[in-house]
Amino acid sequence: MSVHDEIRKHFLEACNIQEPVPLLDLVDLQKTEWSVDFERLMRNRLTMGAVRYGRLGAAGKPQYDRVASIEKRLAAYVATGNTEYLVDIANLCLCEFVEGAHPLKHFASIDDGEHVWQKET
C-alpha cells in the first residue's frame, strides 16, 4: 500500500467516511450482462420458426396466441427444469413484441417497485 493510500485510509477512518462505491463500467456491463449461448439458441430457433411460421413481421402472417403458449411453456419449465422452454418463452416474447395484436399494445417504461424476489436459503 502506498503512502497516499495509507493517508487516505487514515483520513477516511478518522472522519468516519465510507469508501465510495466505484461506478459500474457500462462497457463491462454490456459484456457481462448477456448470455451468448442463450442468444445463439434463440437465433437458431427463430430461424427455424421463420421456415415454419413465416418471417418476423411478414405481411399477411397469421396471428398466434403467444401469451397462452408462454404460460404453457413456463409451467413446463417449472415442472421439468428444461431451459429450452426459457429460450422458447424469450422468442415468443420477441415475436409478440414485434407482431402482437393486443388492443392496448404499447411500450411505456415503468418502475412499479416490484422486482425479482430473492429466495430464502
Backbone atoms as SQL, in Angstrom:
CREATE TABLE atoms (id INTEGER PRIMARY KEY, chain TEXT, resi INTEGER, resn TEXT, atom TEXT, x REAL, y REAL, z REAL);
INSERT INTO atoms VALUES
  (1, 'A', 1, 'MET', 'N', 0.856, -1.167, 0.000),
  (2, 'A', 1, 'MET', 'CA', 0.000, 0.000, 0.000),
  (3, 'A', 1, 'MET', 'C', 0.906, 1.235, 0.000),
  (4, 'A', 2, 'SER', 'N', 0.575, 2.203, -0.859),
  (5, 'A', 2, 'SER', 'CA', 1.398, 3.405, -0.965),
  (6, 'A', 2, 'SER', 'C', 1.147, 4.332, 0.223),
  (7, 'A', 3, 'VAL', 'N', 2.027, 5.326, 0.386),
  (8, 'A', 3, 'VAL', 'CA', 1.864, 6.320, 1.447),
  (9, 'A', 3, 'VAL', 'C', 0.546, 7.065, 1.248),
  (10, 'A', 4, 'HIS', 'N', 0.250, 7.400, 0.002),
  (11, 'A', 4, 'HIS', 'CA', -1.013, 8.073, -0.304),
  (12, 'A', 4, 'HIS', 'C', -2.206, 7.242, 0.173),
  (13, 'A', 5, 'ASP', 'N', -2.181, 5.948, -0.133),
  (14, 'A', 5, 'ASP', 'CA', -3.272, 5.065, 0.271),
  (15, 'A', 5, 'ASP', 'C', -3.401, 4.990, 1.791),
  (16, 'A', 6, 'GLU', 'N', -2.261, 4.950, 2.501),
  (17, 'A', 6, 'GLU', 'CA', -2.277, 4.904, 3.967),
  (18, 'A', 6, 'GLU', 'C', -2.889, 6.181, 4.548),
  (19, 'A', 7, 'ILE', 'N', -2.467, 7.339, 3.998),
  (20, 'A', 7, 'ILE', 'CA', -3.010, 8.623, 4.484),
  (21, 'A', 7, 'ILE', 'C', -4.508, 8.698, 4.197),
  (22, 'A', 8, 'ARG', 'N', -4.892, 8.285, 3.018),
  (23, 'A', 8, 'ARG', 'CA', -6.313, 8.303, 2.650),
  (24, 'A', 8, 'ARG', 'C', -7.122, 7.409, 3.577),
  (25, 'A', 9, 'LYS', 'N', -6.634, 6.214, 3.819),
  (26, 'A', 9, 'LYS', 'CA', -7.331, 5.268, 4.695),
  (27, 'A', 9, 'LYS', 'C', -7.490, 5.870, 6.089),
  (28, 'A', 10, 'HIS', 'N', -6.405, 6.438, 6.626),
  (29, 'A', 10, 'HIS', 'CA', -6.448, 7.046, 7.953),
  (30, 'A', 10, 'HIS', 'C', -7.446, 8.204, 8.004),
  (31, 'A', 11, 'PHE', 'N', -7.405, 9.060, 6.992),
  (32, 'A', 11, 'PHE', 'CA', -8.311, 10.211, 6.930),
  (33, 'A', 11, 'PHE', 'C', -9.771, 9.749, 6.904),
  (34, 'A', 12, 'LEU', 'N', -10.085, 8.775, 6.040),
  (35, 'A', 12, 'LEU', 'CA', -11.456, 8.286, 5.932),
  (36, 'A', 12, 'LEU', 'C', -11.934, 7.659, 7.235),
  (37, 'A', 13, 'GLU', 'N', -11.046, 6.893, 7.897),
  (38, 'A', 13, 'GLU', 'CA', -11.421, 6.279, 9.175),
  (39, 'A', 13, 'GLU', 'C', -11.631, 7.338, 10.249),
  (40, 'A', 14, 'ALA', 'N', -10.748, 8.341, 10.298),
  (41, 'A', 14, 'ALA', 'CA', -10.860, 9.397, 11.311),
  (42, 'A', 14, 'ALA', 'C', -12.134, 10.211, 11.149),
  (43, 'A', 15, 'CYS', 'N', -12.566, 10.383, 9.912),
  (44, 'A', 15, 'CYS', 'CA', -13.779, 11.158, 9.637),
  (45, 'A', 15, 'CYS', 'C', -15.025, 10.281, 9.548),
  (46, 'A', 16, 'ASN', 'N', -14.858, 8.991, 9.789),
  (47, 'A', 16, 'ASN', 'CA', -15.955, 8.023, 9.714),
  (48, 'A', 16, 'ASN', 'C', -16.669, 8.099, 8.354),
  (49, 'A', 17, 'ILE', 'N', -15.869, 8.083, 7.289),
  (50, 'A', 17, 'ILE', 'CA', -16.397, 8.151, 5.919),
  (51, 'A', 17, 'ILE', 'C', -16.159, 6.800, 5.253),
  (52, 'A', 18, 'GLN', 'N', -17.199, 6.297, 4.636),
  (53, 'A', 18, 'GLN', 'CA', -17.081, 5.035, 3.902),
  (54, 'A', 18, 'GLN', 'C', -16.424, 5.281, 2.555),
  (55, 'A', 19, 'GLU', 'N', -15.642, 4.306, 2.098),
  (56, 'A', 19, 'GLU', 'CA', -15.072, 4.380, 0.748),
  (57, 'A', 19, 'GLU', 'C', -16.213, 4.458, -0.249),
  (58, 'A', 20, 'PRO', 'N', -16.127, 5.356, -1.215),
  (59, 'A', 20, 'PRO', 'CA', -17.195, 5.420, -2.219),
  (60, 'A', 20, 'PRO', 'C', -17.233, 4.146, -3.052),
  (61, 'A', 21, 'VAL', 'N', -18.431, 3.719, -3.394),
  (62, 'A', 21, 'VAL', 'CA', -18.581, 2.546, -4.243),
  (63, 'A', 21, 'VAL', 'C', -18.219, 2.948, -5.663),
  (64, 'A', 22, 'PRO', 'N', -17.320, 2.205, -6.299),
  (65, 'A', 22, 'PRO', 'CA', -16.939, 2.577, -7.667),
  (66, 'A', 22, 'PRO', 'C', -18.132, 2.480, -8.607),
  (67, 'A', 23, 'LEU', 'N', -18.187, 3.391, -9.561),
  (68, 'A', 23, 'LEU', 'CA', -19.243, 3.372, -10.554),
  (69, 'A', 23, 'LEU', 'C', -19.070, 2.162, -11.458),
  (70, 'A', 24, 'LEU', 'N', -20.176, 1.627, -11.897),
  (71, 'A', 24, 'LEU', 'CA', -20.120, 0.491, -12.809),
  (72, 'A', 24, 'LEU', 'C', -19.725, 0.966, -14.196),
  (73, 'A', 25, 'ASP', 'N', -18.916, 0.173, -14.856),
  (74, 'A', 25, 'ASP', 'CA', -18.449, 0.496, -16.197),
  (75, 'A', 25, 'ASP', 'C', -19.438, -0.047, -17.222),
  (76, 'A', 26, 'LEU', 'N', -20.022, 0.835, -18.027),
  (77, 'A', 26, 'LEU', 'CA', -21.039, 0.452, -18.989),
  (78, 'A', 26, 'LEU', 'C', -20.523, -0.587, -19.976),
  (79, 'A', 27, 'VAL', 'N', -19.329, -0.413, -20.480),
  (80, 'A', 27, 'VAL', 'CA', -18.773, -1.360, -21.451),
  (81, 'A', 27, 'VAL', 'C', -18.632, -2.739, -20.808),
  (82, 'A', 28, 'ASP', 'N', -18.169, -2.771, -19.560),
  (83, 'A', 28, 'ASP', 'CA', -18.036, -4.046, -18.852),
  (84, 'A', 28, 'ASP', 'C', -19.401, -4.685, -18.634),
  (85, 'A', 29, 'LEU', 'N', -20.382, -3.877, -18.253),
  (86, 'A', 29, 'LEU', 'CA', -21.732, -4.406, -18.043),
  (87, 'A', 29, 'LEU', 'C', -22.306, -4.981, -19.335),
  (88, 'A', 30, 'GLN', 'N', -22.062, -4.313, -20.442),
  (89, 'A', 30, 'GLN', 'CA', -22.579, -4.810, -21.715),
  (90, 'A', 30, 'GLN', 'C', -21.924, -6.133, -22.103),
  (91, 'A', 31, 'LYS', 'N', -20.722, -6.377, -21.630),
  (92, 'A', 31, 'LYS', 'CA', -20.048, -7.646, -21.896),
  (93, 'A', 31, 'LYS', 'C', -20.543, -8.749, -20.968),
  (94, 'A', 32, 'THR', 'N', -20.811, -8.398, -19.708),
  (95, 'A', 32, 'THR', 'CA', -21.113, -9.426, -18.720),
  (96, 'A', 32, 'THR', 'C', -22.599, -9.713, -18.557),
  (97, 'A', 33, 'GLU', 'N', -23.458, -8.772, -18.872),
  (98, 'A', 33, 'GLU', 'CA', -24.889, -8.947, -18.618),
  (99, 'A', 33, 'GLU', 'C', -25.616, -9.482, -19.847),
  (100, 'A', 34, 'TRP', 'N', -25.104, -10.541, -20.389),
  (101, 'A', 34, 'TRP', 'CA', -25.699, -11.179, -21.543),
  (102, 'A', 34, 'TRP', 'C', -25.185, -12.599, -21.635),
  (103, 'A', 35, 'SER', 'N', -25.951, -13.463, -22.263),
  (104, 'A', 35, 'SER', 'CA', -25.521, -14.835, -22.493),
  (105, 'A', 35, 'SER', 'C', -25.463, -15.080, -23.998),
  (106, 'A', 36, 'VAL', 'N', -24.265, -15.263, -24.488),
  (107, 'A', 36, 'VAL', 'CA', -24.073, -15.545, -25.909),
  (108, 'A', 36, 'VAL', 'C', -24.711, -16.892, -26.261),
  (109, 'A', 37, 'ASP', 'N', -24.605, -17.863, -25.362),
  (110, 'A', 37, 'ASP', 'CA', -25.207, -19.178, -25.606),
  (111, 'A', 37, 'ASP', 'C', -26.729, -19.062, -25.730),
  (112, 'A', 38, 'PHE', 'N', -27.351, -18.302, -24.835),
  (113, 'A', 38, 'PHE', 'CA', -28.800, -18.113, -24.878),
  (114, 'A', 38, 'PHE', 'C', -29.198, -17.439, -26.184),
  (115, 'A', 39, 'GLU', 'N', -28.454, -16.404, -26.573),
  (116, 'A', 39, 'GLU', 'CA', -28.746, -15.696, -27.817),
  (117, 'A', 39, 'GLU', 'C', -28.615, -16.627, -29.019),
  (118, 'A', 40, 'ARG', 'N', -27.576, -17.463, -29.028),
  (119, 'A', 40, 'ARG', 'CA', -27.368, -18.402, -30.143),
  (120, 'A', 40, 'ARG', 'C', -28.552, -19.365, -30.241),
  (121, 'A', 41, 'LEU', 'N', -28.984, -19.884, -29.108),
  (122, 'A', 41, 'LEU', 'CA', -30.125, -20.799, -29.110),
  (123, 'A', 41, 'LEU', 'C', -31.397, -20.093, -29.581),
  (124, 'A', 42, 'MET', 'N', -31.584, -18.855, -29.152),
  (125, 'A', 42, 'MET', 'CA', -32.746, -18.083, -29.605),
  (126, 'A', 42, 'MET', 'C', -32.722, -17.901, -31.120),
  (127, 'A', 43, 'ARG', 'N', -31.580, -17.459, -31.626),
  (128, 'A', 43, 'ARG', 'CA', -31.469, -17.187, -33.065),
  (129, 'A', 43, 'ARG', 'C', -31.687, -18.456, -33.891),
  (130, 'A', 44, 'ASN', 'N', -31.127, -19.574, -33.443),
  (131, 'A', 44, 'ASN', 'CA', -31.326, -20.837, -34.163),
  (132, 'A', 44, 'ASN', 'C', -32.812, -21.169, -34.252),
  (133, 'A', 45, 'ARG', 'N', -33.524, -21.008, -33.154),
  (134, 'A', 45, 'ARG', 'CA', -34.943, -21.333, -33.138),
  (135, 'A', 45, 'ARG', 'C', -35.785, -20.302, -33.898),
  (136, 'A', 46, 'LEU', 'N', -35.370, -19.047, -33.864),
  (137, 'A', 46, 'LEU', 'CA', -36.077, -18.032, -34.659),
  (138, 'A', 46, 'LEU', 'C', -35.929, -18.320, -36.152),
  (139, 'A', 47, 'THR', 'N', -34.768, -18.799, -36.556),
  (140, 'A', 47, 'THR', 'CA', -34.539, -19.150, -37.958),
  (141, 'A', 47, 'THR', 'C', -35.461, -20.290, -38.374),
  (142, 'A', 48, 'MET', 'N', -35.557, -21.321, -37.534),
  (143, 'A', 48, 'MET', 'CA', -36.465, -22.431, -37.826),
  (144, 'A', 48, 'MET', 'C', -37.918, -21.957, -37.793),
  (145, 'A', 49, 'GLY', 'N', -38.227, -21.043, -36.882),
  (146, 'A', 49, 'GLY', 'CA', -39.581, -20.503, -36.795),
  (147, 'A', 49, 'GLY', 'C', -39.979, -19.752, -38.058),
  (148, 'A', 50, 'ALA', 'N', -39.022, -19.085, -38.689),
  (149, 'A', 50, 'ALA', 'CA', -39.303, -18.373, -39.944),
  (150, 'A', 50, 'ALA', 'C', -39.721, -19.364, -41.026),
  (151, 'A', 51, 'VAL', 'N', -39.104, -20.544, -41.024),
  (152, 'A', 51, 'VAL', 'CA', -39.449, -21.577, -42.001),
  (153, 'A', 51, 'VAL', 'C', -40.842, -22.135, -41.699),
  (154, 'A', 52, 'ARG', 'N', -41.132, -22.373, -40.423),
  (155, 'A', 52, 'ARG', 'CA', -42.413, -22.971, -40.031),
  (156, 'A', 52, 'ARG', 'C', -43.585, -22.003, -40.082),
  (157, 'A', 53, 'TYR', 'N', -43.370, -20.787, -39.586),
  (158, 'A', 53, 'TYR', 'CA', -44.482, -19.869, -39.350),
  (159, 'A', 53, 'TYR', 'C', -44.453, -18.612, -40.216),
  (160, 'A', 54, 'GLY', 'N', -43.361, -18.395, -40.919),
  (161, 'A', 54, 'GLY', 'CA', -43.213, -17.175, -41.706),
  (162, 'A', 54, 'GLY', 'C', -42.239, -16.222, -41.029),
  (163, 'A', 55, 'ARG', 'N', -41.699, -15.327, -41.815),
  (164, 'A', 55, 'ARG', 'CA', -40.686, -14.392, -41.310),
  (165, 'A', 55, 'ARG', 'C', -41.299, -13.396, -40.337),
  (166, 'A', 56, 'LEU', 'N', -40.465, -12.937, -39.433),
  (167, 'A', 56, 'LEU', 'CA', -40.880, -11.971, -38.419),
  (168, 'A', 56, 'LEU', 'C', -41.349, -10.686, -39.090),
  (169, 'A', 57, 'GLY', 'N', -42.577, -10.281, -38.803),
  (170, 'A', 57, 'GLY', 'CA', -43.127, -9.051, -39.348),
  (171, 'A', 57, 'GLY', 'C', -43.654, -9.151, -40.767),
  (172, 'A', 58, 'ALA', 'N', -43.704, -10.371, -41.326),
  (173, 'A', 58, 'ALA', 'CA', -44.174, -10.527, -42.708),
  (174, 'A', 58, 'ALA', 'C', -45.654, -10.170, -42.820),
  (175, 'A', 59, 'ALA', 'N', -45.996, -9.504, -43.899),
  (176, 'A', 59, 'ALA', 'CA', -47.396, -9.123, -44.149),
  (177, 'A', 59, 'ALA', 'C', -48.244, -10.380, -44.361),
  (178, 'A', 60, 'GLY', 'N', -49.459, -10.366, -43.815),
  (179, 'A', 60, 'GLY', 'CA', -50.381, -11.468, -44.010),
  (180, 'A', 60, 'GLY', 'C', -50.116, -12.694, -43.152),
  (181, 'A', 61, 'LYS', 'N', -49.149, -12.618, -42.286),
  (182, 'A', 61, 'LYS', 'CA', -48.821, -13.753, -41.421),
  (183, 'A', 61, 'LYS', 'C', -49.963, -13.977, -40.429),
  (184, 'A', 62, 'PRO', 'N', -50.336, -15.232, -40.190),
  (185, 'A', 62, 'PRO', 'CA', -51.419, -15.489, -39.230),
  (186, 'A', 62, 'PRO', 'C', -51.055, -14.997, -37.827),
  (187, 'A', 63, 'GLN', 'N', -52.078, -14.701, -37.032),
  (188, 'A', 63, 'GLN', 'CA', -51.870, -14.323, -35.635),
  (189, 'A', 63, 'GLN', 'C', -51.834, -15.589, -34.783),
  (190, 'A', 64, 'TYR', 'N', -51.044, -15.562, -33.729),
  (191, 'A', 64, 'TYR', 'CA', -50.913, -16.706, -32.833),
  (192, 'A', 64, 'TYR', 'C', -51.183, -16.249, -31.408),
  (193, 'A', 65, 'ASP', 'N', -51.668, -17.169, -30.582),
  (194, 'A', 65, 'ASP', 'CA', -51.886, -16.875, -29.167),
  (195, 'A', 65, 'ASP', 'C', -50.585, -17.168, -28.420),
  (196, 'A', 66, 'ARG', 'N', -49.669, -16.238, -28.521),
  (197, 'A', 66, 'ARG', 'CA', -48.353, -16.440, -27.923),
  (198, 'A', 66, 'ARG', 'C', -48.401, -16.362, -26.403),
  (199, 'A', 67, 'VAL', 'N', -49.270, -15.540, -25.859),
  (200, 'A', 67, 'VAL', 'CA', -49.333, -15.395, -24.407),
  (201, 'A', 67, 'VAL', 'C', -49.720, -16.727, -23.767),
  (202, 'A', 68, 'ALA', 'N', -50.700, -17.409, -24.311),
  (203, 'A', 68, 'ALA', 'CA', -51.083, -18.722, -23.786),
  (204, 'A', 68, 'ALA', 'C', -49.930, -19.709, -23.931),
  (205, 'A', 69, 'SER', 'N', -49.211, -19.615, -25.040),
  (206, 'A', 69, 'SER', 'CA', -48.075, -20.506, -25.263),
  (207, 'A', 69, 'SER', 'C', -46.951, -20.211, -24.275),
  (208, 'A', 70, 'ILE', 'N', -46.747, -18.935, -23.969),
  (209, 'A', 70, 'ILE', 'CA', -45.736, -18.553, -22.971),
  (210, 'A', 70, 'ILE', 'C', -46.106, -19.155, -21.621),
  (211, 'A', 71, 'GLU', 'N', -47.372, -19.022, -21.234),
  (212, 'A', 71, 'GLU', 'CA', -47.827, -19.560, -19.952),
  (213, 'A', 71, 'GLU', 'C', -47.642, -21.079, -19.892),
  (214, 'A', 72, 'LYS', 'N', -47.975, -21.767, -20.979),
  (215, 'A', 72, 'LYS', 'CA', -47.828, -23.223, -21.047),
  (216, 'A', 72, 'LYS', 'C', -46.359, -23.627, -20.908),
  (217, 'A', 73, 'ARG', 'N', -45.486, -22.924, -21.603),
  (218, 'A', 73, 'ARG', 'CA', -44.064, -23.266, -21.554),
  (219, 'A', 73, 'ARG', 'C', -43.451, -22.923, -20.192),
  (220, 'A', 74, 'LEU', 'N', -43.918, -21.852, -19.565),
  (221, 'A', 74, 'LEU', 'CA', -43.414, -21.524, -18.232),
  (222, 'A', 74, 'LEU', 'C', -43.780, -22.625, -17.243),
  (223, 'A', 75, 'ALA', 'N', -45.001, -23.118, -17.316),
  (224, 'A', 75, 'ALA', 'CA', -45.417, -24.224, -16.450),
  (225, 'A', 75, 'ALA', 'C', -44.568, -25.466, -16.728),
  (226, 'A', 76, 'ALA', 'N', -44.268, -25.713, -18.003),
  (227, 'A', 76, 'ALA', 'CA', -43.437, -26.864, -18.360),
  (228, 'A', 76, 'ALA', 'C', -42.016, -26.695, -17.816),
  (229, 'A', 77, 'TYR', 'N', -41.466, -25.484, -17.870),
  (230, 'A', 77, 'TYR', 'CA', -40.139, -25.240, -17.308),
  (231, 'A', 77, 'TYR', 'C', -40.139, -25.481, -15.799),
  (232, 'A', 78, 'VAL', 'N', -41.146, -24.957, -15.115),
  (233, 'A', 78, 'VAL', 'CA', -41.240, -25.125, -13.664),
  (234, 'A', 78, 'VAL', 'C', -41.306, -26.609, -13.322),
  (235, 'A', 79, 'ALA', 'N', -42.045, -27.373, -14.112),
  (236, 'A', 79, 'ALA', 'CA', -42.209, -28.799, -13.844),
  (237, 'A', 79, 'ALA', 'C', -40.973, -29.619, -14.180),
  (238, 'A', 80, 'THR', 'N', -40.240, -29.210, -15.241),
  (239, 'A', 80, 'THR', 'CA', -39.151, -30.067, -15.733),
  (240, 'A', 80, 'THR', 'C', -37.745, -29.499, -15.538),
  (241, 'A', 81, 'GLY', 'N', -37.617, -28.180, -15.499),
  (242, 'A', 81, 'GLY', 'CA', -36.295, -27.560, -15.435),
  (243, 'A', 81, 'GLY', 'C', -35.591, -27.496, -16.779),
  (244, 'A', 82, 'ASN', 'N', -36.257, -27.888, -17.855),
  (245, 'A', 82, 'ASN', 'CA', -35.664, -27.865, -19.190),
  (246, 'A', 82, 'ASN', 'C', -35.562, -26.414, -19.670),
  (247, 'A', 83, 'THR', 'N', -34.334, -25.902, -19.792),
  (248, 'A', 83, 'THR', 'CA', -34.126, -24.498, -20.144),
  (249, 'A', 83, 'THR', 'C', -34.480, -24.174, -21.593),
  (250, 'A', 84, 'GLU', 'N', -34.720, -25.203, -22.410),
  (251, 'A', 84, 'GLU', 'CA', -35.192, -24.912, -23.763),
  (252, 'A', 84, 'GLU', 'C', -36.517, -24.154, -23.706),
  (253, 'A', 85, 'TYR', 'N', -37.335, -24.430, -22.699),
  (254, 'A', 85, 'TYR', 'CA', -38.593, -23.696, -22.551),
  (255, 'A', 85, 'TYR', 'C', -38.332, -22.201, -22.341),
  (256, 'A', 86, 'LEU', 'N', -37.256, -21.862, -21.636),
  (257, 'A', 86, 'LEU', 'CA', -36.930, -20.446, -21.429),
  (258, 'A', 86, 'LEU', 'C', -36.566, -19.774, -22.741),
  (259, 'A', 87, 'VAL', 'N', -35.842, -20.478, -23.595),
  (260, 'A', 87, 'VAL', 'CA', -35.498, -19.941, -24.912),
  (261, 'A', 87, 'VAL', 'C', -36.774, -19.743, -25.736),
  (262, 'A', 88, 'ASP', 'N', -37.658, -20.730, -25.687),
  (263, 'A', 88, 'ASP', 'CA', -38.936, -20.609, -26.403),
  (264, 'A', 88, 'ASP', 'C', -39.730, -19.410, -25.890),
  (265, 'A', 89, 'ILE', 'N', -39.773, -19.230, -24.579),
  (266, 'A', 89, 'ILE', 'CA', -40.503, -18.116, -23.979),
  (267, 'A', 89, 'ILE', 'C', -39.922, -16.787, -24.459),
  (268, 'A', 90, 'ALA', 'N', -38.601, -16.689, -24.459),
  (269, 'A', 90, 'ALA', 'CA', -37.953, -15.451, -24.911),
  (270, 'A', 90, 'ALA', 'C', -38.316, -15.150, -26.359),
  (271, 'A', 91, 'ASN', 'N', -38.301, -16.170, -27.199),
  (272, 'A', 91, 'ASN', 'CA', -38.646, -15.957, -28.612),
  (273, 'A', 91, 'ASN', 'C', -40.111, -15.599, -28.784),
  (274, 'A', 92, 'LEU', 'N', -40.972, -16.231, -28.015),
  (275, 'A', 92, 'LEU', 'CA', -42.389, -15.882, -28.088),
  (276, 'A', 92, 'LEU', 'C', -42.608, -14.434, -27.646),
  (277, 'A', 93, 'CYS', 'N', -41.882, -14.013, -26.624),
  (278, 'A', 93, 'CYS', 'CA', -41.976, -12.609, -26.181),
  (279, 'A', 93, 'CYS', 'C', -41.498, -11.669, -27.271),
  (280, 'A', 94, 'LEU', 'N', -40.398, -12.009, -27.927),
  (281, 'A', 94, 'LEU', 'CA', -39.885, -11.176, -29.017),
  (282, 'A', 94, 'LEU', 'C', -40.909, -11.082, -30.146),
  (283, 'A', 95, 'CYS', 'N', -41.486, -12.215, -30.529),
  (284, 'A', 95, 'CYS', 'CA', -42.472, -12.219, -31.611),
  (285, 'A', 95, 'CYS', 'C', -43.721, -11.427, -31.217),
  (286, 'A', 96, 'GLU', 'N', -44.144, -11.561, -29.973),
  (287, 'A', 96, 'GLU', 'CA', -45.309, -10.806, -29.511),
  (288, 'A', 96, 'GLU', 'C', -45.004, -9.308, -29.508),
  (289, 'A', 97, 'PHE', 'N', -43.787, -8.952, -29.129),
  (290, 'A', 97, 'PHE', 'CA', -43.369, -7.550, -29.129),
  (291, 'A', 97, 'PHE', 'C', -43.461, -6.970, -30.538),
  (292, 'A', 98, 'VAL', 'N', -42.987, -7.728, -31.518),
  (293, 'A', 98, 'VAL', 'CA', -42.959, -7.242, -32.903),
  (294, 'A', 98, 'VAL', 'C', -44.324, -7.351, -33.569),
  (295, 'A', 99, 'GLU', 'N', -45.000, -8.481, -33.396),
  (296, 'A', 99, 'GLU', 'CA', -46.207, -8.765, -34.176),
  (297, 'A', 99, 'GLU', 'C', -47.504, -8.789, -33.372),
  (298, 'A', 100, 'GLY', 'N', -47.425, -8.652, -32.073),
  (299, 'A', 100, 'GLY', 'CA', -48.605, -8.803, -31.228),
  (300, 'A', 100, 'GLY', 'C', -49.740, -7.874, -31.616),
  (301, 'A', 101, 'ALA', 'N', -50.961, -8.365, -31.414),
  (302, 'A', 101, 'ALA', 'CA', -52.149, -7.599, -31.802),
  (303, 'A', 101, 'ALA', 'C', -52.991, -7.218, -30.585),
  (304, 'A', 102, 'HIS', 'N', -52.372, -7.139, -29.429),
  (305, 'A', 102, 'HIS', 'CA', -53.113, -6.738, -28.228),
  (306, 'A', 102, 'HIS', 'C', -53.740, -5.370, -28.485),
  (307, 'A', 103, 'PRO', 'N', -55.022, -5.204, -28.167),
  (308, 'A', 103, 'PRO', 'CA', -55.684, -3.932, -28.481),
  (309, 'A', 103, 'PRO', 'C', -55.087, -2.724, -27.756),
  (310, 'A', 104, 'LEU', 'N', -54.391, -2.960, -26.651),
  (311, 'A', 104, 'LEU', 'CA', -53.769, -1.849, -25.912),
  (312, 'A', 104, 'LEU', 'C', -52.245, -1.873, -26.014),
  (313, 'A', 105, 'LYS', 'N', -51.725, -2.573, -27.002),
  (314, 'A', 105, 'LYS', 'CA', -50.272, -2.741, -27.145),
  (315, 'A', 105, 'LYS', 'C', -49.577, -1.385, -27.206),
  (316, 'A', 106, 'HIS', 'N', -48.595, -1.216, -26.344),
  (317, 'A', 106, 'HIS', 'CA', -47.771, -0.006, -26.332),
  (318, 'A', 106, 'HIS', 'C', -46.530, -0.295, -25.484),
  (319, 'A', 107, 'PHE', 'N', -45.574, 0.595, -25.529),
  (320, 'A', 107, 'PHE', 'CA', -44.393, 0.491, -24.674),
  (321, 'A', 107, 'PHE', 'C', -44.330, 1.743, -23.825),
  (322, 'A', 108, 'ALA', 'N', -44.332, 1.560, -22.520),
  (323, 'A', 108, 'ALA', 'CA', -44.183, 2.662, -21.574),
  (324, 'A', 108, 'ALA', 'C', -43.245, 2.186, -20.476),
  (325, 'A', 109, 'SER', 'N', -42.084, 2.775, -20.405),
  (326, 'A', 109, 'SER', 'CA', -41.109, 2.388, -19.402),
  (327, 'A', 109, 'SER', 'C', -41.623, 2.760, -18.016),
  (328, 'A', 110, 'ILE', 'N', -41.706, 1.759, -17.138),
  (329, 'A', 110, 'ILE', 'CA', -42.242, 1.982, -15.793),
  (330, 'A', 110, 'ILE', 'C', -41.338, 1.316, -14.766),
  (331, 'A', 111, 'ASP', 'N', -41.414, 1.788, -13.546),
  (332, 'A', 111, 'ASP', 'CA', -40.782, 1.117, -12.420),
  (333, 'A', 111, 'ASP', 'C', -41.820, 1.081, -11.319),
  (334, 'A', 112, 'ASP', 'N', -42.496, -0.047, -11.222),
  (335, 'A', 112, 'ASP', 'CA', -43.556, -0.182, -10.231),
  (336, 'A', 112, 'ASP', 'C', -43.014, -0.593, -8.866),
  (337, 'A', 113, 'GLY', 'N', -41.693, -0.683, -8.757),
  (338, 'A', 113, 'GLY', 'CA', -41.089, -1.054, -7.481),
  (339, 'A', 113, 'GLY', 'C', -41.068, -2.551, -7.239),
  (340, 'A', 114, 'GLU', 'N', -41.690, -3.317, -8.116),
  (341, 'A', 114, 'GLU', 'CA', -41.683, -4.773, -7.965),
  (342, 'A', 114, 'GLU', 'C', -40.625, -5.359, -8.867),
  (343, 'A', 115, 'HIS', 'N', -39.725, -6.074, -8.240),
  (344, 'A', 115, 'HIS', 'CA', -38.624, -6.684, -8.981),
  (345, 'A', 115, 'HIS', 'C', -38.539, -8.148, -8.583),
  (346, 'A', 116, 'VAL', 'N', -37.554, -8.824, -9.060),
  (347, 'A', 116, 'VAL', 'CA', -37.386, -10.231, -8.742),
  (348, 'A', 116, 'VAL', 'C', -37.148, -10.388, -7.231),
  (349, 'A', 117, 'TRP', 'N', -37.727, -11.428, -6.676),
  (350, 'A', 117, 'TRP', 'CA', -37.580, -11.676, -5.248),
  (351, 'A', 117, 'TRP', 'C', -36.436, -12.632, -4.996),
  (352, 'A', 118, 'GLN', 'N', -35.681, -12.364, -3.965),
  (353, 'A', 118, 'GLN', 'CA', -34.573, -13.229, -3.584),
  (354, 'A', 118, 'GLN', 'C', -35.114, -14.416, -2.826),
  (355, 'A', 119, 'LYS', 'N', -34.630, -15.612, -3.170),
  (356, 'A', 119, 'LYS', 'CA', -35.050, -16.821, -2.474),
  (357, 'A', 119, 'LYS', 'C', -34.380, -16.880, -1.111),
  (358, 'A', 120, 'GLU', 'N', -35.117, -17.374, -0.157),
  (359, 'A', 120, 'GLU', 'CA', -34.529, -17.602, 1.156),
  (360, 'A', 120, 'GLU', 'C', -33.784, -18.921, 1.124),
  (361, 'A', 121, 'THR', 'N', -32.615, -18.928, 1.726),
  (362, 'A', 121, 'THR', 'CA', -31.811, -20.160, 1.710),
  (363, 'A', 121, 'THR', 'C', -31.897, -20.894, 3.020);
